[in-house]
Amino acid sequence: LFNKAKEVGITIFSSPFDSTAVDLLAELGAPAFKIASFELVDLELIKKVANTGKPIIMSRGMASKIEVEEAVDTARNNGSEQIVVLQCVSGYPTPANEYNLKTIGDIRSSFNVVPGLSDHTTGNATAIAAVALGACVLEKHVTVNRDGGGPDDSFSIEPPELKRLCEDVKIAWESIG
């Protein structure tokens, strides 16, 4: 799967939830690892992921600033040099007014990492605003059919919305200079 995706220009990575998943993903050649919000406090998992030497994307979800700091320190102390921390609200879907996007600047300055956004809103405005505020990585749930009945479908964007998001983010990025 990873090799086929690479052939067509898609990068696939995953969120491991235990050490066996880290081993499997490393064996499959995953280029990066995502630490899901609920696992941000699992320092043993973060240590195992950091030991792979691959980039780590951490979603902060409900974690406190101290918990994020512990996670980032654990990753750095175990060899991780490329760390992204995503501002995230663990609600599905999340109203845009609950995101507190000003946190993106705080993420960069407090933890000296690349900031980003894990966006669970139903539109694209929050992601575009996040880019304007310094987010360098965006995570957005995508589905082929919002009415498909899958667990994430109701708050995911469909392919035309993804295309529009990519176009609008490019414009936002270029307008920042």
TIDREN-611754 format. One record per residue (C-alpha): x, y, z; chain. Coordinates in nm, 4 decimals. Layout:
! TIDREN-611754
- X, Y, Z, kette
- X, Y, Z, A
...
END
This chain:
! TIDREN-611754
- X, Y, Z, kette
- 0.0000, 0.0000, 0.0000, A
- 0.2752, 0.2477, 0.0950, A
- 0.4692, 0.1773, -0.2261, A
- 0.1593, 0.2055, -0.4474, A
- 0.0660, 0.5338, -0.2821, A
- 0.4193, 0.6657, -0.3308, A
- 0.3985, 0.5800, -0.7024, A
- 0.1025, 0.8137, -0.7451, A
- 0.2412, 1.0886, -0.5192, A
- 0.0460, 1.0197, -0.2009, A
- 0.2152, 0.9972, 0.1380, A
- 0.0496, 0.7598, 0.3833, A
- 0.1177, 0.7439, 0.7515, A
- -0.0854, 0.6298, 1.0469, A
- -0.1510, 0.6654, 1.4178, A
- -0.0163, 0.3707, 1.6150, A
- -0.1981, 0.2930, 1.9377, A
- 0.0553, 0.0476, 2.0815, A
- 0.4148, -0.0680, 2.0319, A
- 0.3204, -0.3511, 1.7933, A
- 0.1575, -0.0977, 1.5611, A
- 0.4764, 0.1117, 1.5680, A
- 0.6760, -0.1961, 1.4656, A
- 0.4329, -0.2810, 1.1853, A
- 0.4247, 0.0734, 1.0478, A
- 0.8045, 0.0957, 1.0592, A
- 0.8280, -0.2379, 0.8757, A
- 0.5866, -0.1071, 0.6104, A
- 0.8032, 0.2006, 0.5600, A
- 0.5766, 0.4675, 0.7033, A
- 0.7547, 0.8013, 0.6498, A
- 0.6074, 0.9599, 0.9650, A
- 0.3902, 0.8819, 1.2650, A
- 0.0831, 1.0599, 1.4013, A
- 0.0189, 1.0559, 1.7735, A
- -0.3568, 1.0839, 1.8186, A
- -0.4954, 1.3188, 2.0838, A
- -0.5848, 1.0387, 2.3220, A
- -0.2313, 0.8941, 2.3032, A
- -0.0473, 1.2217, 2.3669, A
- -0.0046, 1.1267, 2.7319, A
- 0.1293, 0.7773, 2.6448, A
- 0.4958, 0.8671, 2.6865, A
- 0.6130, 0.5079, 2.6306, A
- 0.4416, 0.5071, 2.2901, A
- 0.5961, 0.8443, 2.2030, A
- 0.9380, 0.7159, 2.3105, A
- 0.8993, 0.4097, 2.0849, A
- 0.7913, 0.6271, 1.7908, A
- 1.0760, 0.8746, 1.8491, A
- 1.3271, 0.5903, 1.8447, A
- 1.2340, 0.5237, 1.4800, A
- 1.3876, 0.8572, 1.3845, A
- 1.0822, 0.9422, 1.1733, A
- 0.8946, 1.2737, 1.1939, A
- 0.6177, 1.2872, 1.4526, A
- 0.2899, 1.4744, 1.4261, A
- 0.1184, 1.5136, 1.7630, A
- -0.2421, 1.6169, 1.8042, A
- -0.2935, 1.7990, 2.1324, A
- -0.6694, 1.7507, 2.1716, A
- -0.7579, 1.7724, 2.5404, A
- -0.3972, 1.7746, 2.6647, A
- -0.2799, 2.0499, 2.8956, A
- 0.0201, 2.2638, 2.8115, A
- 0.2276, 2.0613, 3.0612, A
- 0.1225, 1.7336, 2.8953, A
- 0.2166, 1.8675, 2.5519, A
- 0.5533, 1.9780, 2.6899, A
- 0.6130, 1.6303, 2.8387, A
- 0.5246, 1.4664, 2.5064, A
- 0.7536, 1.6969, 2.3063, A
- 1.0383, 1.6539, 2.5575, A
- 0.9965, 1.2745, 2.5471, A
- 1.0137, 1.2770, 2.1687, A
- 1.3227, 1.5009, 2.1640, A
- 1.4999, 1.3061, 2.4392, A
- 1.4553, 0.9897, 2.2344, A
- 1.5917, 1.1140, 1.9047, A
- 1.3055, 1.2936, 1.7351, A
- 1.4126, 1.6106, 1.5585, A
- 1.1084, 1.6744, 1.3390, A
- 0.8015, 1.7427, 1.5514, A
- 0.4683, 1.8971, 1.4559, A
- 0.2062, 1.9813, 1.7183, A
- -0.1482, 2.0262, 1.5954, A
- -0.4017, 2.2479, 1.7687, A
- -0.7033, 2.0216, 1.8010, A
- -1.0422, 2.0185, 1.9649, A
- -1.1595, 1.6668, 2.0418, A
- -1.5150, 1.7221, 1.9228, A
- -1.6730, 1.5756, 1.6116, A
- -1.7751, 1.8030, 1.4503, A
- -1.6409, 2.1090, 1.6297, A
- -1.7914, 2.4555, 1.5864, A
- -1.5297, 2.6949, 1.4498, A
- -1.5693, 2.9327, 1.7447, A
- -1.4343, 2.6633, 1.9809, A
- -1.0933, 2.6341, 1.8112, A
- -0.9000, 2.9237, 1.9703, A
- -0.6646, 2.9488, 1.6735, A
- -0.4427, 3.2001, 1.8545, A
- -0.2987, 2.8892, 2.0206, A
- -0.1070, 2.8179, 1.6990, A
- 0.1433, 3.0965, 1.7719, A
- 0.1747, 2.9751, 2.1297, A
- 0.2496, 2.6215, 2.0098, A
- 0.5408, 2.7493, 1.7993, A
- 0.6886, 2.9710, 2.0706, A
- 0.6270, 2.7455, 2.3718, A
- 0.7504, 2.4173, 2.2273, A
- 0.9780, 2.5256, 1.9384, A
- 0.7961, 2.2948, 1.6977, A
- 0.6150, 2.3291, 1.3684, A
- 0.2533, 2.4250, 1.4471, A
- -0.0505, 2.2926, 1.2689, A
- -0.4217, 2.2275, 1.2929, A
- -0.6294, 1.9130, 1.3213, A
- -0.9552, 2.0533, 1.1883, A
- -1.2847, 1.8853, 1.2758, A
- -1.5065, 2.1676, 1.1495, A
- -1.7422, 2.1014, 0.8598, A
- -1.6084, 2.3801, 0.6382, A
- -1.2728, 2.5170, 0.5269, A
- -1.2643, 2.8633, 0.6882, A
- -1.0966, 2.7459, 1.0104, A
- -0.8153, 2.5730, 0.8216, A
- -0.7539, 2.8784, 0.6035, A
- -0.7508, 3.1068, 0.9087, A
- -0.5058, 2.8694, 1.0782, A
- -0.2657, 2.9031, 0.7850, A
- -0.2867, 3.2809, 0.8121, A
- -0.1954, 3.2453, 1.1809, A
- 0.1088, 3.0275, 1.1125, A
- -0.0143, 2.6682, 1.0796, A
- 0.2223, 2.4771, 0.8522, A
- 0.0420, 2.1402, 0.8639, A
- -0.3300, 2.0777, 0.8227, A
- -0.5187, 1.7618, 0.9031, A
- -0.8684, 1.7363, 0.7637, A
- -1.0982, 1.4346, 0.7456, A
- -1.1970, 1.3514, 0.3884, A
- -1.4683, 1.1167, 0.2651, A
- -1.6052, 1.0145, -0.0708, A
- -1.9599, 1.0585, 0.0603, A
- -2.0587, 1.2623, 0.3668, A
- -2.3771, 1.0537, 0.3913, A
- -2.1877, 0.7253, 0.3665, A
- -2.2509, 0.6215, 0.7260, A
- -1.8854, 0.5942, 0.8328, A
- -1.7810, 0.7188, 1.1772, A
- -1.6110, 1.0325, 1.0390, A
- -1.8275, 1.0908, 0.7314, A
- -2.0655, 1.3463, 0.8846, A
- -1.7903, 1.5982, 0.9619, A
- -1.5578, 1.5169, 0.6725, A
- -1.5157, 1.7132, 0.3531, A
- -1.5753, 1.5613, 0.0115, A
- -1.3239, 1.5704, -0.2785, A
- -1.4501, 1.8967, -0.4357, A
- -1.4197, 2.0660, -0.0945, A
- -1.0689, 1.9246, -0.0522, A
- -0.9723, 2.0644, -0.3916, A
- -1.1102, 2.4033, -0.2919, A
- -0.9312, 2.3874, 0.0440, A
- -0.5988, 2.3224, -0.1284, A
- -0.6555, 2.6126, -0.3675, A
- -0.7600, 2.8517, -0.0902, A
- -0.4752, 2.7508, 0.1403, A
- -0.2291, 2.8161, -0.1427, A
- -0.3765, 3.1649, -0.1899, A
- -0.3679, 3.2307, 0.1859, A
- -0.0066, 3.1112, 0.2073, A
- 0.0992, 3.3286, -0.0870, A
- -0.0762, 3.6333, 0.0570, A
- 0.1207, 3.6041, 0.3805, A
- 0.4445, 3.6566, 0.1912, A
END
